[in-house]
């Protein structure tokens, strides 16, 4: 995780998107589906994601990917 990300307890959608190298809209969908923990603060569509939750999400993604590979479920 980048040094800037490490010093913040909560990250914006944009910071998480940059860390994961995906679009902000992809990150916005993750808390709604329950794939990534987040909190909604203040006004509408203002989300914050815990830095440790991002790390947990990445770890879980690695685990699930390894399981899919072992089961032969990933396309070539």
C-alpha positions in Angstrom: 0.0 0.0 0.0 1.3 3.4 -0.8 2.8 5.7 1.9 0.0 8.3 1.4 -2.6 5.6 1.9 -1.0 4.2 5.0 -1.2 7.4 6.9 -5.0 7.8 6.5 -7.5 5.7 8.5 -10.2 6.3 6.0 -9.9 6.7 2.2 -12.0 8.3 -0.4 -13.5 6.4 -3.3 -11.0 8.0 -5.6 -8.0 7.0 -3.3 -9.2 3.4 -3.2 -9.8 3.4 -7.0 -6.2 4.6 -7.5 -4.8 2.0 -5.1 -6.7 -0.8 -6.9 -6.1 0.7 -10.3 -9.8 0.6 -11.2 -12.5 3.2 -11.8 -14.2 5.1 -9.0 -17.6 3.7 -10.2 -16.2 0.2 -9.7 -15.2 1.0 -6.1 -18.6 2.7 -5.4 -20.3 -0.6 -6.3 -18.2 -2.7 -3.8 -19.8 -1.4 -0.5 -23.3 -1.7 -2.0 -22.7 -5.4 -2.9 -21.0 -6.1 0.5 -17.7 -7.0 -1.1 -15.9 -4.1 0.6 -16.7 -2.5 3.9 -17.4 1.2 3.8 -19.3 3.9 5.6 -21.5 6.6 4.2 -20.9 9.9 5.9 -22.5 13.3 5.5 -24.3 13.9 2.3 -25.4 11.6 -0.4 -22.8 9.4 -2.0 -20.0 10.5 0.4 -18.3 7.2 1.2 -15.2 6.4 3.2 -13.4 3.1 3.2 -11.1 2.0 6.0 -7.5 1.5 4.9 -7.5 -1.9 6.7 -10.7 -2.8 4.9 -8.9 -2.2 1.6 -6.1 -4.5 2.7 -8.7 -7.2 3.8 -10.4 -6.9 0.4 -7.1 -7.4 -1.4 -6.3 -10.4 0.7 -9.7 -12.0 0.2 -9.4 -11.3 -3.6 -6.1 -13.2 -3.7 -7.6 -16.1 -1.7 -10.7 -16.3 -4.0 -8.6 -16.1 -7.1 -6.3 -18.9 -5.9 -9.4 -21.0 -5.2 -10.8 -20.4 -8.6 -7.5 -21.2 -10.2 -7.2 -24.5 -8.2 -10.8 -25.4 -9.3 -10.1 -24.5 -12.9 -12.8 -21.9 -12.9 -10.9 -19.1 -14.5 -10.9 -18.6 -18.3 -7.6 -18.9 -20.1 
